[in-house]
Amino acid sequence: MEEQNTQQADPLQNHEFNDLKDENSNGMSRDIDFLLDIPVEISVQLGKSRMLIKELLQLGQGSVIELEKIAGEPMEILANHRLIARGEVVVVNEKFGVRLTDIISTKERLSSLK
């Protein structure tokens, strides 16, 4: 009886990928134009508070919720619920705005994604 070859072809194949190369000589810009039209939700967090449901149900018009932040402390600016910067409240043409005072470093932003 002849021994049959029972080995099957390996479904995983080795592929080589080209290294990403910068288009510009300054090394700062890659071809990311396709990302520029993706919408991002920006929100500003004034502060947080924790309460019981029974306390929440007792809230009414005129109720005050005490926040964990101290008055004058920088607010957090979030992009898609991720911290990207901190800032302070400003008024521009009778509307509220936020002046950025601190940008979170790229290293910190990337480590928060893990």
N, C-alpha and C positions, 0 to 999 in steps of 0.2 A: 504494500500500500504506500503510495507516494504521499509525502508530507506536503500539504497545501499551505500556501502562503496566507496566513491569517491576519497579517498586518494590513491595516487600511491606510489610505492616504491621510496624512495629517491635515485636519480641516483648518488649522491655523497656519497662515503663511506669513513670512517675514516681509514687511514693507519698509521701504525707506522713504522718509519725508524730507523735503527740502527745508533748510533752516529759514526762519523768518528773517528777512533782511530789510533794513531801513531804506526807504526810498530817498530820503534826504541825507546829506552828508553830516548834518548836525546830530543825528541819532535820536532826535526828539519826536519825530513824527512818523507814524506808520500809516499805511493805507487803511484808515478806519472810516472813510467817508460814509460807508454803508450804515454805520452806527449813529450818525448825526441826526437822523430823523426819527429815532426811537423816543417815544414820550417817557418822561420820568416824573414821578410824583414828588414834589418838594413840599415838605411840611416843617413848621416851626413849633417846637415843643416848649410851651411856657413853663410847665412843671407837671408833677404827678401827685396823686393822692391815693390813699387806699382807705376804703370804708366797707362796712358791712352792708349787705343788701337792705336790712331794715333801716339803716341810716340813709341809704340812697332813696328808698321809698318815701322818706319823710321830707325830702327836699322839695322846695316850692319856689315860686317866684320871689326873688330877693334873698334867697339862701346864699350863704358864702361857703365855698369849699376852700379850705386852707391847703396850700401846696407845699411840697417839701423844699422848694427853692426859696432863698432869701431874696427880698426885693433888691434889684440892681444886679443880680447874678446873671451871667450870660445865658442866653437861650440856646437850645440845641437845634441845628438845622439838619433835617434828615432827607435823604434821597432814597425813595422806595424803602422807607423804614430803617435805613442805615445811617448812622451819624457821619456827616461829612464836614461839618463846621460848627462854630459857635458865633453868636452875634448879639447885638443890642438893638432894642426897639428904636425906630426913628419914625417921624411923620413926614410924608412926602405928598404934597398937594392934597392935604386933608385925608390921606389914607395912611394906614400903618405899613411900615416896611421893616426890614432887618438889615443892619449894616454888619457885614462879616468882620469879625475881630480876630478869628483864629480858624485856620483851615487845618483839618485833620490830615496828617501826613499820609502819603500813599501806602507806606509800610503798615501803619496802624489800620487803615481802611481795609487793606488786603487781609491782615491777620484777623479782623473781625468777621470775615466771610467764612473762616474755617470752622 
